[in-house]
Amino acid sequence: MSNPRLQLKNVGQIEDADIEFGDLTVLVGPQATGKSIFLQFLRLLVDTGYVIDELRKHGLVWNKDIGHFLDIYLGEGMRDVWRNGDNQSTIIYNGDPIDLSTVIQRRRRTKTESLFFIPAQRVLTLGRGWPRPFSDYGASDPFSVRDFSEKIRLLMETGWGRSEGGEIFPQTRRLKNELRKILDRTVFHGFGLRVDTHGAQKRLVLRGKGTEATLPFMVWSAGQREFVPLLVGVYWLLPPTKVPRRQEVEWVVIEEPEAGLHPNAISAVLLLILDLLARGYRVCLSTHSPHVLDVVWALRVIREHQAPSIKILDLFNTRKTHPMKEMADAVFGKIARVYYFDQKTGRSHDISGLDPGSEEASEAGWGGLSEFSGHVADVVAKVVNA
């Protein structure tokens, strides 16, 4: 289907969220408005067989009970997001009503997944400097965190993390050269990401060029601790071959890609996201960063004015190498959609136009992400003109 669509009604904080997905879909809104719940229900519907199989494989049972299942899948205490009675919770996916009680009883074996989920709580996956196994978490921890952690653990232990001294970043076969340079400049600042051994335990460390001194996980900056699990997840999506993507994966969901990062580093992460789009993935983001919408808005204007795709690279002040030009060409025709989750009404609003002059306040203020800057400018202008 060219434009998948998901509607949730009366689910947790969500009264009515109706999202038609683009190539890039961005969800904005205050905390606790249901963005994460929405994305996790999307995953459950896209990858029902995989999710159910993984939960059962790790010995989790819910005895056909929706509340118990949601405590396992979304995390402890989340059973109450599902309502019965007059305000019955409803799911409609691609125009078809979905019976959740039927979904959670499926027994189809599915060995692969088609949606890769990078959760907001990804920093928890490297609690001791090494990815934690699924079983290291409690049964009440969200499936999205446990599953992501298990994936990057397997990637580390079957790939370049198998031996001490293994180089994780920079890796010439994983990212475009220009992307590696930008990440080095904005996130790693000349340090390389390596595998080290402390006692009998492997761990990830940062090591400066030309030195044997290492920095363990707990002394990294907050941004580095947030970014490294995201980077390893992106590595998983970029096979070290001439194949541009994992063919079985269609969707990539990244919650709060900006977490802990300086604006320059956020720009670097957005370039990684554009690379995923160029490779043919359908990408969904949740964000609290106006920086993300700046780029989405600029992409829209560049396309609408039929400017050269190379202008996309000008947004990031990056060198116009042939691989980067190819990426910009591929991204140029992609469609982006932006939705605001309204805390007061529990409804979603399509603000894809991102028009600052819109009569719709949520669109003019970019879902609240530009309102404070506008308010500050107004106050300063009044002071100056007094």
Secondary structure, 3 states (H helix, E strand, C coil): CCCCEEEEEEECCEEEEEEECCCEEEEECCCCCCHHHHHHHHHHHHCHHHHHHHHHHCCCCCCCCHHHHHHHHCCCCHHHHECCHHHCCEEEECCEEECHHHHCCCCCCCCCCCEEEECCCHHHHHCCCCCCCHHHCCCCCCHHHHHHHHHHHHHHHHCCCCCCCCEEECCCCCCCHHHHHHHHHHHHCCEEEEEEEECCEEEEEEEECCCCCEEEHHHCCHHHHHHHHHHHHHHHHCCCCCCCCCCCCCEEEEECCCCCCCHHHHHHHHHHHHHHHHCCCEEEEECCCHHHHHHHHHHHHHHHCCCCCCHHHHCCCCCCCHHHHHHHHHHHCCCEEEEEECCCCCEEEECCCCCCCCCCHHHHCHHHCCHHHHHHHHHHHHHHHC
